[in-house]
Amino acid sequence: MNLFKNNRSKEASDKANDQLATVLANRLIKVQFRIAQYLNAWFNAYSVKQKKWILLLSGVLIASILLTGVFSSFYSIPLWSQGNYTSAHIGMASEEPKPNFSKHQLIDSLTIKK
């Protein structure tokens, strides 16, 4: 990706792009390092027993969020049991949309002529 599109030579624009990428990467690393320092200081302020409880509770919280996502309808991807969906294979056209179809129909966009 060339961010500087003027009449400079390719070497000069590549060098400027590399410098910009270096500056952005260094800033990102500094932000990550500051966040890690803050979390380390916060976590080390607790006793060993409190640290175990924090880790246990955070593990239970993450596991419950993941299990809730699996067994509920948080996902926008339809389940296999919804409708008569048949996946489109390479070289095989998908079904044409029916005129009075009440549900959202999943079709292969590559087979429809524009």
C-alpha positions as a printed Julia matrix, in Angstrom:
114×3 Matrix{Float64}:
   0.0     0.0     0.0
   1.51    3.28   -1.06
   0.39    6.07    1.27
   2.37    8.81   -0.46
   1.16    9.1    -4.07
   3.04   12.03   -5.51
   5.88   12.31   -7.99
   8.56   10.95   -5.67
  10.53    7.92   -6.67
   9.45    4.45   -5.6
  12.44    4.08   -3.26
  11.61    7.34   -1.48
   7.96    6.45   -1.04
   8.86    2.93    0.15
  11.26    4.45    2.67
   8.58    6.9     3.9
   6.04    4.06    4.2
   8.56    1.99    6.18
   9.23    4.92    8.52
   5.52    5.47    9.07
   5.01    1.76    9.8
   7.92    1.83   12.26
   6.52    4.83   14.13
   3.03    3.27   14.35
   4.42   -0.08   15.49
   6.54    1.58   18.21
   3.53    3.53   19.51
   1.41    0.39   19.58
   4.1    -1.51   21.49
   4.41    1.32   24.03
   0.64    1.34   24.63
   0.61   -2.44   25.08
   3.56   -2.22   27.49
   1.82    0.47   29.6
  -1.36   -1.61   29.8
   0.65   -4.68   30.82
   2.48   -2.67   33.51
  -0.81   -1.37   34.91
  -2.4    -4.83   34.99
   0.73   -6.31   36.58
   0.78   -3.67   39.33
  -2.96   -4.1    39.92
  -2.76   -7.9    40.1
   0.35   -7.98   42.31
  -1.35   -5.74   44.89
  -3.47   -8.71   46.01
  -2.47  -11.63   48.22
  -1.99  -15.14   46.82
  -5.41  -16.23   48.09
  -7.08  -13.2    46.48
  -5.22  -13.85   43.21
  -6.55  -17.42   43.12
 -10.12  -16.16   43.62
  -9.7   -13.51   40.91
  -8.42  -16.1    38.43
 -11.13  -18.59   39.39
 -13.94  -16.04   39.07
 -12.63  -14.67   35.77
 -12.37  -18.23   34.39
 -15.95  -18.99   35.45
 -17.14  -15.7    33.93
 -15.42  -16.38   30.6
 -16.69  -19.97   30.51
 -20.25  -18.85   31.24
 -20.1   -16.22   28.48
 -18.85  -18.81   26.0
 -21.48  -21.37   27.01
 -24.23  -18.76   26.86
 -23.12  -17.88   23.33
 -23.21  -21.52   22.25
 -26.71  -22.24   23.57
 -28.41  -18.94   22.75
 -29.17  -16.95   19.63
 -26.38  -14.37   19.95
 -24.96  -15.45   16.61
 -26.31  -13.99   13.39
 -25.26  -17.1    11.46
 -28.35  -19.29   10.93
 -28.33  -22.78   12.37
 -28.36  -25.82   10.07
 -31.87  -26.7    11.22
 -33.34  -23.42    9.97
 -34.95  -23.71    6.55
 -34.0   -26.0     3.7
 -30.5   -24.67    3.22
 -28.23  -26.66    0.97
 -24.7   -25.4     0.58
 -23.56  -24.37   -2.89
 -20.69  -26.39   -4.26
 -18.07  -25.21   -6.71
 -19.47  -25.51  -10.22
 -23.01  -26.11   -8.99
 -25.59  -23.34   -9.09
 -27.61  -22.6    -5.98
 -31.38  -22.41   -5.95
 -33.13  -19.46   -7.57
 -35.13  -17.3    -5.15
 -38.83  -18.1    -5.0
 -41.22  -15.15   -5.47
 -43.18  -15.49   -2.22
 -40.47  -16.84    0.06
 -41.16  -15.71    3.64
 -37.74  -16.48    5.21
 -34.39  -15.01    4.25
 -32.97  -17.27    1.58
 -29.27  -18.07    1.5
 -27.96  -18.12   -2.06
 -24.61  -18.13   -3.75
 -23.95  -14.6    -5.02
 -21.55  -15.83   -7.69
 -24.31  -17.6    -9.62
 -26.64  -14.6    -9.9
 -26.3   -12.48  -13.03
 -26.22   -8.74  -12.45
